Amino acid sequence: MIRQVIGIGSILIAAVFSNAATPSQQADRIVIMKSARQLELLRNGKVIRVYRVCLGSNPIGAKEREGDGKTPEGIYRIDSRNADSKFHRALHVSYPNAADEARARRMHVSPGGEIMIHGVPNRWRWLSFAFQHIDWTAGCIAVKDDEIEEIWRLVPNGTVVDIRP
């Protein structure tokens, strides 16, 4: 009995001090509504968190080519993460998808890549307040540093990312 209590206590203490969310707390979908500058985390179809986002410097329309300053639109996945990014944490979005690549081929351009959900640039953290109200990325989705910490914990690799106009 004492071993069970100690074992359960150890698990609870580890869960409290761990940075990872349990599977029942994690999101299973991210919906980004560009026009509303909003990112929602969903679990089982219900919104569990909402964040304000900043987008690419040319936010209207779907990303067509590398360097256009647009944020993609479509269905993607979180396919990797970078804790040592030049931005405060970064979740990699699986852009370009097959449709994006086909469109770029038809246009004879590179679709670009390296689309992330991330925080503020590390070298500009002292100016983080200035990054909260303008579209400043090269096509990524940016949130405040404390928010990317929460998203990092709640979003496992493989999570669907639905980016809407």
C-alpha positions in Angstrom: 0.0 0.0 0.0 2.8 2.4 0.9 4.6 1.7 -2.3 1.4 2.4 -4.3 0.9 5.8 -2.5 4.6 6.7 -3.1 4.3 5.6 -6.7 1.2 7.6 -7.3 2.7 10.6 -5.5 5.8 10.5 -7.6 3.7 10.4 -10.8 1.6 13.4 -9.6 4.8 15.4 -8.6 6.3 14.6 -12.0 3.2 15.7 -13.8 3.0 19.0 -11.9 6.7 19.9 -12.6 6.7 18.5 -16.2 6.5 20.9 -19.2 4.5 18.3 -21.2 0.7 18.2 -21.2 -1.0 14.8 -20.8 -2.6 13.4 -23.9 -6.1 14.3 -22.5 -4.9 18.0 -22.3 -3.3 18.2 -25.7 -4.9 19.8 -28.8 -5.7 17.6 -31.8 -6.2 20.5 -34.3 -5.0 24.1 -34.8 -7.3 26.5 -36.7 -5.8 29.8 -37.9 -8.2 32.4 -39.2 -5.9 34.9 -41.0 -8.6 37.6 -41.4 -9.4 37.5 -37.6 -5.6 37.2 -36.7 -6.6 34.3 -34.5 -5.2 30.9 -33.7 -7.5 28.3 -31.9 -6.4 25.1 -30.3 -9.1 22.4 -30.4 -9.6 19.1 -28.8 -12.4 16.9 -29.9 -13.9 19.8 -31.9 -14.0 22.1 -28.9 -11.9 25.2 -28.6 -9.5 24.9 -25.6 -7.3 28.1 -26.2 -7.4 31.2 -28.4 -4.4 33.4 -29.3 -3.9 36.6 -31.3 -1.4 36.1 -34.1 0.7 38.1 -36.4 1.2 36.9 -40.0 3.4 37.5 -43.0 4.0 41.1 -44.0 1.7 40.6 -47.0 -1.1 38.7 -45.3 -3.9 38.8 -47.9 -4.2 35.7 -50.0 -2.4 32.3 -49.9 1.3 32.0 -50.2 2.3 31.4 -53.8 6.1 31.7 -53.9 9.1 32.1 -51.8 9.6 35.6 -50.6 6.0 36.9 -51.2 5.5 37.6 -47.5 2.2 35.7 -47.5 1.1 33.1 -44.9 -0.1 29.8 -46.5 -3.7 28.7 -46.6 -4.7 25.1 -46.5 -4.4 21.9 -44.4 -1.0 21.0 -43.0 0.5 19.3 -40.0 3.0 20.2 -37.3 5.9 18.0 -38.5 8.8 19.0 -36.2 9.8 21.5 -33.6 12.9 23.6 -32.9 13.6 24.6 -29.3 16.8 26.5 -30.4 15.2 28.5 -33.2 16.3 32.2 -33.8 12.7 32.9 -32.7 11.5 31.8 -29.3 10.5 28.2 -30.0 9.2 27.1 -33.3 6.7 24.5 -34.5 7.3 23.6 -38.1 4.2 23.6 -40.4 4.3 21.0 -43.3 4.0 23.7 -46.0 4.2 23.2 -49.0 1.6 20.5 -49.5 1.0 18.8 -52.9 -1.4 21.5 -54.0 1.1 24.3 -53.1 3.9 22.5 -55.0 1.7 22.0 -58.1 0.7 25.7 -58.1 4.4 26.7 -57.8 5.4 24.4 -60.6 2.7 25.9 -62.9 4.0 29.4 -62.0 7.6 28.3 -62.5 8.6 29.5 -59.0 9.8 28.0 -55.7 6.9 27.6 -53.2 9.2 28.5 -50.4 9.1 26.7 -47.0 10.1 27.0 -43.4 6.7 28.1 -42.3 6.6 28.0 -38.5 4.4 28.9 -35.5 6.8 30.8 -33.3 7.5 33.5 -30.8 9.4 36.8 -31.0 12.9 36.9 -32.5 15.4 36.1 -29.7 17.6 39.1 -30.4 14.6 41.4 -30.2 12.9 40.0 -27.1 13.3 43.3 -25.2 11.0 44.8 -27.9 8.4 42.0 -27.8 5.5 44.5 -27.2 6.2 46.0 -30.6 5.8 42.7 -32.4 2.3 42.1 -31.0 0.2 44.3 -33.3 1.8 44.3 -36.8 2.2 41.6 -39.4 5.9 41.2 -39.5 6.9 37.7 -40.4 8.1 36.3 -43.8 5.0 34.1 -43.9 5.0 32.4 -40.5 2.5 32.7 -37.7 3.8 34.5 -34.6 2.5 34.7 -31.1 3.9 36.1 -27.8 6.7 34.1 -26.2 4.6 32.9 -23.2 1.9 31.8 -25.7 4.3 29.7 -27.8 5.5 28.1 -24.5 1.9 27.0 -23.9 1.3 26.0 -27.5 4.5 24.0 -27.4 3.2 21.9 -24.5 -0.3 21.5 -25.8 0.5 20.6 -29.5 2.1 17.3 -30.3 3.9 16.6 -33.6 1.3 15.4 -36.2 -1.4 17.9 -35.1 -3.5 19.1 -38.0 -3.0 22.8 -38.9 -6.0 24.4 -40.8 -5.0 27.8 -42.1 -8.0 29.8 -43.4 -8.3 33.1 -45.2 
